[in-house]
Amino acid sequence: MIRLFHLENGDILKKLILCVCLYCIIQLLNRSLAQPSWEALPTAPNGPRHDDGYFISENLGWVVNGNGQIWKTTNGGDTWIKQFDKGTVYFRSVGFLDSLYGIAGNLGTQEFGGQTDTNLIYRTTNGGVSWNPINNFLGTKPRGICGFSVVNDSVIYGVGRVRGPVYFLKSTDKGETWYTQSMAQYAADLMDIYFTSIDSGFIVGGNVAPNENSNGIILHTTDAGLTWTNVFTSSQIGEWCWKINFPSKNTGYASMQRNSGSPVNFVKTTDGGQTWFEKRFTNFNYYVQGMGFANDTLGWAGGNSTYTTYETTDGGETWHDAGFGYRVNRFRMLNDSVGYAMGRTVYKFINITPTTIGTDILNNTLGFQLKQNYPNPFNPTTIIEFTIPPGTGVNSLVLLKIYDVLGNEIKTIFDEVKEPGNYKVSFNGSDLPSGVYFYKLMTENFTATKKLLLIK
């Protein structure tokens, strides 16, 4: 009796240890999957590179590229409409004040072969249905535009260009008229701009031409661009600041590009841009351009055509391969869980619930299965298959629900008590708009979630 008692207690102890181990595995999986991930949008227009994009909501946005094209999406990147196509233009920048008023900036002539259009700004007042050149410049007309910063529903600032000549631009009437100011006394290259208010803002670039002899610089204004102060000059020769990003009021980042040599650094501020300091990105040569952050610590840097984008989860202390994205030139984050990146194609920041994924991985060892729907993408119907394995009881309550990307429940498509077996369910999305959705299978012992894409 004593031996049997010890054996039973040993079995109980083993089961307890197993439960603790499984719990730890789930927690580790949840931590590893807790960050949202980037995905290339399967129907997005391909490059060679989309230089910029601007999104006024998760669903509504525009991207521009060096082929002189402007593309619009109204459903979060599931489908795209080409609104403008002129091969003599190189669009480097785009910005929108609202759903109707927007501007696209031309890099200009004498930068790349074939770009002969001298119209520097194209403007739309009807959401991109038509784009018209703007040549209302009060002051010297610049040669090219590299970046825009939309401040409010009327005010836009601009800057350009790489390899000069360098100008600051300002519009207070929704992009119809532009005041220009030469920046030659401050810089030789100007590539990006970010204003935190009508009066206060930053521009980034390089201080000497050609680029091989340049240092990266950051300029700051507190009087709407009338005067500028140099708040940062990098320590290395042969580099220049390319993109600037503020995920919060106090924390900001700027990427630094160099065509050759190493190490490669970036720049960070933690006091709202009053002071900046260099930090190491890589010890090997990496052609950095785009840099963006979801919050103060989670961010990405890209631009290289050989290496994919890199990620940091500790505010730039360490970086690792993010596994997505080539030639990324611009990140646009709407908030800490929704964003877009423009590069060889368009990438979207998608939040996937880690708990459901971890449970799916764990319970698949018991024989449960939720398969990927087919076809996918679909319009308007698709098939979802799932398996309830033998040994799980005679009857199981099975729920199959559809959710949108914000986690809102859209509809229940299966709510029945079923025996073990294989099942197929047809889902009709004819009453839903195009977009990304999730389907979630729930039983007493199993939960799993997968994504589906409705394109109409």
C-alpha positions in Angstrom: 0.0 0.0 0.0 2.8 2.4 0.8 4.6 1.6 -2.5 1.4 2.2 -4.4 0.8 5.4 -2.5 4.3 6.7 -3.5 3.7 5.7 -7.2 0.4 7.6 -7.3 2.0 10.6 -5.7 4.9 10.3 -8.2 2.4 10.3 -11.1 0.7 13.3 -9.6 4.0 15.1 -9.3 5.0 14.3 -12.9 1.6 15.6 -14.1 2.1 18.8 -12.1 5.5 19.3 -13.5 4.2 18.7 -17.0 1.4 21.3 -16.5 3.9 23.8 -15.2 6.2 23.2 -18.2 3.3 23.6 -20.6 2.2 26.8 -18.9 5.8 28.2 -19.2 5.9 27.2 -22.9 2.7 29.1 -23.5 4.0 32.1 -21.7 7.2 32.0 -23.7 5.3 31.7 -26.9 3.1 34.6 -26.0 6.1 36.8 -25.2 7.8 35.9 -28.4 4.6 36.6 -30.4 3.5 39.6 -28.4 4.8 42.1 -30.9 2.7 42.7 -34.0 4.3 41.7 -37.2 4.8 43.1 -40.7 3.4 41.5 -43.9 3.9 42.3 -47.5 0.4 43.2 -48.9 -0.2 40.6 -51.7 -2.0 43.0 -54.0 0.2 46.1 -53.5 1.9 47.6 -56.5 5.6 46.5 -56.8 8.6 48.8 -57.0 11.4 49.1 -57.8 10.7 51.2 -54.8 7.8 53.2 -53.2 9.5 56.2 -51.7 6.7 57.4 -49.5 3.1 56.9 -48.4 0.6 58.7 -46.3 -2.4 57.3 -44.5 -5.1 59.3 -42.8 -6.7 56.1 -41.4 -6.0 52.4 -41.5 -8.1 52.0 -44.6 -7.4 55.2 -46.5 -4.0 56.0 -47.9 -1.7 56.8 -50.8 1.8 55.6 -51.9 4.1 57.2 -54.5 7.2 56.0 -56.3 10.0 56.9 -58.6 8.1 55.8 -61.7 5.9 58.8 -61.4 2.9 56.8 -60.0 0.4 57.6 -57.3 -1.7 54.7 -55.9 -4.6 54.9 -53.5 -6.2 52.3 -51.2 -9.6 52.6 -49.4 -9.5 49.2 -47.7 -6.3 49.0 -45.8 -4.1 47.9 -48.7 -6.2 45.0 -49.9 -6.8 46.6 -53.3 -5.1 49.6 -55.0 -6.2 52.1 -57.7 -3.6 53.9 -59.8 -4.5 57.6 -59.9 -1.4 59.1 -61.6 1.2 57.8 -64.0 3.9 60.0 -65.6 7.3 58.5 -66.1 9.1 61.8 -66.3 8.3 62.5 -62.6 10.1 61.0 -59.6 7.8 61.2 -56.6 9.8 61.1 -53.4 7.2 62.4 -50.9 3.5 62.7 -50.3 1.2 64.2 -47.7 -2.6 64.6 -47.1 -4.4 67.2 -44.9 -7.7 65.2 -45.1 -9.5 62.8 -47.4 -9.6 65.3 -50.2 -6.6 67.6 -50.1 -3.1 66.2 -50.7 0.3 67.0 -52.3 3.0 64.9 -53.9 6.6 66.1 -54.2 8.8 65.6 -57.3 12.5 64.9 -56.7 13.1 66.9 -59.8 15.5 66.9 -62.7 19.2 66.2 -62.9 19.0 63.5 -60.2 18.1 60.4 -62.2 18.0 59.8 -65.9 14.6 60.2 -67.5 13.1 62.6 -64.9 12.5 65.7 -66.9 9.4 67.1 -65.3 10.1 70.5 -63.7 6.7 70.6 -61.8 7.8 70.1 -58.2 4.5 69.7 -56.5 1.3 68.0 -57.7 -1.9 68.7 -55.7 -5.3 67.1 -55.4 -8.5 68.6 -54.0 -10.7 65.6 -54.6 -9.0 62.6 -53.0 -6.7 61.9 -55.9 -9.3 61.8 -58.7 -7.2 64.5 -60.4 -3.7 65.8 -59.7 -2.6 69.2 -61.0 0.8 70.9 -60.9 1.4 73.7 -58.5 3.8 76.5 -59.4 2.7 79.3 -57.0 6.1 79.9 -55.4 6.7 83.1 -53.4 10.5 83.1 -53.6 13.0 81.1 -55.6 11.6 77.9 -57.0 13.4 74.9 -55.6 14.7 72.1 -57.9 13.2 69.2 -56.0 11.2 68.1 -52.9 12.3 65.2 -50.6 9.9 65.5 -47.6 6.7 66.9 -46.4 5.3 67.5 -42.8 1.6 68.0 -42.5 0.9 70.1 -39.4 -2.9 70.6 -39.5 -5.7 71.0 -42.0 -4.1 74.0 -43.7 -0.4 74.1 -43.0 2.2 72.0 -44.7 6.0 72.3 -44.6 8.4 70.9 -47.2 12.2 70.4 -47.6 14.6 69.4 -50.3 16.7 68.2 -51.8 19.3 65.4 -51.6 22.5 66.7 -53.2 21.0 70.2 -53.3 20.1 72.9 -53.9 18.5 73.0 -50.4 15.2 74.8 -49.6 12.6 75.0 -46.9 9.0 75.4 -48.1 5.8 76.5 -46.3 2.2 76.5 -47.3 -0.7 77.9 -45.2 -3.5 77.4 -47.7 -3.7 73.6 -48.2 -0.7 73.5 -50.6 -1.9 76.0 -53.2 0.8 78.6 -52.5 4.3 78.0 -51.2 6.8 80.3 -49.5 10.4 79.2 -50.1 13.6 79.9 -48.2 17.2 79.0 -49.2 18.9 76.8 -46.6 22.4 77.0 -48.2 23.9 78.7 -45.1 22.9 75.6 -43.0 23.3 72.5 -45.2 24.3 71.0 -48.5 21.6 68.2 -48.5 18.2 68.1 -46.9 16.1 65.0 -46.9 13.3 64.9 -44.3 11.3 67.2 -42.1 9.1 66.8 -39.0 7.2 69.6 -37.2 5.7 69.0 -33.8 3.7 72.3 -34.0 3.2 75.2 -36.4 6.3 76.9 -34.8 8.6 74.0 -33.8 10.2 71.5 -36.1 13.3 69.6 -37.4 14.9 69.0 -40.7 17.7 66.5 -41.4 20.4 66.1 -44.0 24.2 66.6 -44.6 26.5 69.6 -44.3 29.0 69.2 -47.1 28.9 68.2 -50.8 29.6 65.6 -52.1 28.0 63.1 -49.7 31.3 61.3 -49.3 32.7 64.3 -47.4 29.5 65.0 -45.4 28.5 64.7 -41.7 24.9 64.1 -40.8 23.1 67.1 -39.3 19.8 68.0 -37.6 18.4 71.5 -37.7 15.7 72.9 -35.4 13.4 75.9 -35.6 11.1 77.5 -33.0 9.8 80.3 -35.3 8.1 78.4 -38.1 11.3 78.2 -40.2 12.4 81.8 -40.1 15.7 80.9 -38.3 17.4 77.5 -37.7 19.8 76.1 -35.2 22.1 73.2 -35.7 21.4 70.8 -32.8 23.4 67.8 -34.0 26.4 67.0 -36.3 27.6 63.4 -36.6 31.1 62.3 -35.7 31.9 60.4 -38.9 32.6 61.6 -42.4 30.7 60.1 -45.3 27.2 60.0 -43.8 24.0 62.1 -43.7 20.8 61.9 -41.9 18.0 60.5 -44.0 14.7 60.1 -42.1 13.4 61.5 -38.8 10.7 60.0 -36.6 9.2 60.9 -33.2 7.1 58.1 -31.6 6.4 60.3 -28.6 6.9 63.9 -27.5 10.3 63.3 -25.9 11.8 60.4 -27.9 12.9 60.7 -31.5 15.1 58.9 -33.9 16.9 59.8 -37.1 18.5 57.3 -39.5 22.0 58.0 -41.1 22.8 56.7 -44.5 26.3 56.0 -45.8 27.1 54.4 -49.2 30.2 52.6 -48.1 32.2 51.9 -45.0 31.3 51.0 -41.4 30.3 51.2 -38.6 26.8 52.5 -39.3 25.1 54.7 -36.6 21.8 56.3 -36.0 20.7 59.3 -33.8 18.4 59.4 -30.8 16.9 62.1 -28.5 15.1 61.6 -25.2 14.5 65.3 -24.4 12.2 66.3 -27.3 15.1 67.1 -29.7 17.1 69.6 -27.6 20.0 67.2 -27.6 20.8 64.2 -29.8 23.3 61.3 -29.4 24.7 58.7 -31.7 24.1 55.0 -31.2 25.4 51.9 -33.1 23.2 50.3 -35.7 25.6 47.8 -37.3 29.3 47.1 -37.4 29.1 46.2 -41.1 28.0 48.4 -44.0 24.2 48.6 -44.3 22.6 51.1 -46.6 20.1 52.7 -44.2 17.2 54.9 -45.3 13.8 54.4 -43.7 13.5 54.4 -39.9 10.2 54.2 -37.9 9.0 53.4 -34.4 5.7 52.1 -33.0 6.6 53.4 -29.6 9.7 54.6 -27.7 11.3 51.1 -27.8 9.9 49.1 -30.7 11.2 50.2 -34.1 12.7 49.3 -37.5 15.3 50.5 -39.9 15.6 49.5 -43.6 16.7 50.6 -47.0 19.2 47.9 -48.0 18.5 45.8 -51.1 20.6 42.9 -49.9 19.6 42.7 -46.2 16.1 42.8 -44.9 14.8 45.3 -42.5 16.2 45.3 -38.9 14.2 45.6 -35.7 14.8 46.8 -32.1 12.7 46.1 -29.1 14.8 48.1 -26.6 15.0 51.6 -28.1 18.0 50.9 -30.3 20.3 49.2 -27.8 20.3 46.1 -29.9 19.1 45.2 -33.4 18.1 42.0 -35.1 16.9 40.8 -38.5 13.1 41.6 -38.7 12.6 39.1 -41.6 10.7 41.5 -43.9 11.1 44.3 -46.3 13.7 45.4 -48.8 14.5 49.0 -49.8 12.2 50.4 -47.2 12.4 54.2 -47.4 9.5 55.3 -45.2 7.5 54.0 -42.2 4.1 55.6 -41.4 2.7 54.5 -38.1 -0.9 55.5 -37.3 -0.6 54.2 -33.7 1.4 51.5 -31.9 -0.5 48.7 -33.6 -1.2 49.9 -37.1 1.3 51.1 -39.6 2.7 50.9 -43.2 6.1 50.7 -44.7 7.0 51.7 -48.2 9.8 49.9 -50.1 10.1 47.4 -52.9 6.4 46.8 -52.2 4.0 48.0 -49.4 4.1 46.3 -46.0 1.5 46.5 -43.2 1.9 46.3 -39.5 -0.6 43.6 -38.3 -1.5 42.8 -34.7 -2.1 39.1 -34.1 -3.3 38.0 -30.7 -0.4 35.9 -29.2 -2.6 33.9 -26.8 -4.7 32.3 -29.5 -1.6 31.4 -31.5 0.1 29.9 -28.6 -2.9 27.8 -27.7 -3.2 26.7 -31.3 0.4 25.4 -31.3 -0.1 23.6 -28.0 -3.4 21.9 -28.8 -2.4 20.7 -32.2 -0.5 18.0 -30.4 -3.9 16.7 -29.3 -5.1 16.3 -32.9 -7.3 19.4 -33.2 -6.8 21.3 -36.4 -8.0 24.5 -38.0 -7.0 24.8 -41.6 -6.4 27.8 -43.8 -9.5 28.8 -45.7 -9.6 28.4 -49.4 -9.6 30.2 -51.7 -7.7 33.0 -50.0 -8.1 35.8 -51.0 -11.7 35.2 -51.8 -14.8 36.8 -53.2 -17.5 36.4 -51.8 -17.4 32.8 -50.5 -14.7 30.6 -49.0 -14.4 27.3 -47.3 -13.1 26.8 -43.7 -12.2 23.2 -42.6 -11.5 22.0 -39.1 -11.0 18.7 -37.3 -12.3 17.4 -33.9 -10.1 14.4 -33.1 -11.3 11.1 -31.6 -11.1 10.7 -27.8 -12.4 14.2 -27.0 -15.8 13.0 -25.9 -19.0 12.1 -27.8 -20.1 15.7 -28.3 -18.3 19.0 -28.4 -19.7 22.5 -28.6 -18.0 24.2 -31.6 -18.0 27.9 -32.2 -16.6 29.5 -35.3 -16.6 33.3 -35.4 -15.4 36.1 -37.7 -13.6 39.2 -36.4 -12.3 42.4 -38.0 -8.7 43.6 -37.6 -9.7 45.6 -34.5 -11.0 42.5 -32.8 -14.7 43.3 -33.2 -16.9 40.3 -33.6 -18.5 40.4 -37.0 -20.6 37.3 -37.1 -20.9 33.7 -35.9 -20.9 31.2 -38.7 -20.9 27.9 -36.7 -22.5 27.2 -33.3 -23.3 23.5 -33.0 -22.6 20.4 -30.8 -20.6 18.0 -33.0 -19.0 14.6 -32.7 -15.3 14.0 -33.5 -14.7 14.3 -37.3 -13.7 16.5 -40.2 -16.0 19.5 -41.0 -16.3 22.1 -43.7 -18.1 25.4 -43.3 -18.8 27.9 -46.1 -18.5 31.6 -45.2 -20.1 34.3 -47.4 -18.7 37.8 -47.1 -20.9 39.5 -49.6 -22.3 41.8 -47.0 -18.8 42.9 -45.8 -16.3 45.4 -47.3 -13.0 44.2 -48.7 -10.4 43.8 -46.0 -8.5 41.6 -43.6 -10.6 39.4 -41.2 -9.9 36.7 -38.7 -11.8 33.5 -38.1 -11.6 31.9 -34.7 -12.5 28.3 -33.8 -13.4 27.6 -30.1 -14.2 24.3 -28.4 -13.9 23.3 -24.7 -10.2 22.1 -25.3 -9.1 24.1 -28.3 -8.9 27.6 -29.6 -7.2 28.8 -32.8 -7.3 31.9 -35.0 -6.3 32.4 -38.7 -6.5 35.3 -41.1 -8.5 35.6 -44.3 -8.6 38.2 -47.0 -11.8 39.4 -48.7 -11.1 41.2 -52.1 -14.1 42.5 -54.1 
